[in-house]
Amino acid sequence: MRLDVFLKKTLILKKRSDTKRLCSVGLIKVNGTIAKPAKEVKVDDLIEIETIKGVNKYRIIMLPEGNVRKNEVSLYYEVLN
């Protein structure tokens, strides 16, 4: 699954364009490497998103197959901060 699609479906970011903007300035890393929005992610990948408040880290637990409800997002990733 593409990084931008995963972040949008799991509600980490609201829009795929947000992922594109953050990737273009190098603020999103997957497994320690600066990522592009089209980067393929898989289970157990570590996503780091740098923000003004610090670095948010997420480990992928499961990939969604369709849209995700707000109360189900914890099934798909684990927050490591």
C-alpha positions as a printed Julia matrix, in Angstrom:
81×3 Matrix{Float64}:
   0.0    0.0    0.0
   1.26   3.5   -0.79
   2.4    5.66   2.12
   0.05   8.53   1.28
  -2.95   6.2    1.06
  -2.09   4.51   4.38
  -1.72   7.83   6.22
  -5.04   9.11   4.87
  -7.06   5.92   5.43
  -5.81   5.56   9.01
  -6.53   9.24   9.68
  -2.95  10.1   10.65
  -3.08  12.86   8.04
  -6.28  14.33   6.61
  -5.29  14.58   2.94
  -2.94  12.79   0.57
  -1.69  16.23  -0.49
  -0.5   16.78   3.11
   1.69  13.69   2.76
   3.06  14.97  -0.54
   3.9   18.37   0.98
   5.61  16.86   4.04
   7.56  14.35   1.93
   8.78  17.06  -0.42
  10.62  18.78   2.44
  11.86  15.52   3.99
   9.67  15.45   7.11
   8.38  11.88   6.69
  10.65   8.85   7.04
   9.9    5.16   6.65
  12.33   2.86   8.46
  14.77   5.77   8.91
  14.85   6.77   5.21
  13.23   9.9    3.8
  10.16   8.72   1.92
   8.15   9.77  -1.11
   4.33   9.61  -1.09
   4.36   6.58  -3.43
   6.63   4.55  -1.11
   5.16   1.09  -0.57
   4.64   0.37   3.14
   4.05  -2.99   4.77
   3.35  -4.46   8.18
   6.02  -3.67  10.82
   7.32  -0.58   8.97
   8.18   2.39  11.19
   6.83   5.77  10.03
   8.29   8.96  11.51
   6.57  12.31  10.93
   8.45  15.4   12.06
   6.24  18.23  13.36
   6.75  21.46  15.27
   6.03  19.59  18.53
   8.55  16.82  17.81
   8.7   13.52  15.96
   5.67  11.25  15.93
   6.45   7.56  15.41
   4.02   4.91  14.24
   4.49   1.17  13.67
   2.15  -0.42  11.13
   0.23  -3.35  12.62
  -2.13  -4.08   9.74
  -2.94  -2.59   6.32
  -6.53  -1.42   5.76
  -8.47  -2.91   2.85
 -11.14  -0.22   2.71
 -12.09   2.92   4.56
 -11.38   2.98   8.3
 -13.73   4.24  11.01
 -12.33   6.62  13.62
 -12.88   4.1   16.41
 -10.94   1.41  14.48
  -7.67   3.26  13.71
  -5.87   1.66  16.66
  -6.12  -1.69  14.84
  -3.83  -0.47  12.06
  -0.94   1.29  13.8
   0.76   1.64  17.17
   1.94   5.05  18.43
   5.53   4.79  19.71
   6.04   8.24  21.28
